[in-house]
């Protein structure tokens, strides 16, 4: 069973400056989070694998309230986007 819903109906919220732990529970699992970002502020997303066999290239997408993709990216070598 998945711990975080996939899709725009997620109830899991992220707050800037705090760390969160999430797990990919099965193949093709997507964990979605809701957050509120301020235009003009720089944000950093860091992905860290805790599994000895991490995902080869995890993806992050940032959507606005209308589900328009504002940013999409994959982690680089140190996991920072």
SULJOZI-V240507 format. One line per field, one symbol per residue. ss: DSSP state (2 for helix, 1 for strand, 0 for the rest). psi: psi as a letter, one per 30 degrees, with the letter a starting at -180 (. if undefined). burial: + if it has 16 or more other ideal C-beta (glycine too) atoms within 10 Angstrom, else -. Layout:
# SULJOZI-V240507
ss=???
psi=???
burial=???
This chain:
# SULJOZI-V240507
ss=000000000000100000000000000000000100000000000100000000000011111000001111110000010
psi=kkfkkklfgkfkkkkkflkkklkjflkgkkkklkljkkkfkkkkkkkkkfkfilkeilkkkklafggkkfkkllkaeggk.
burial=---+---------+---------+------++--------------+---------------------------+-----+
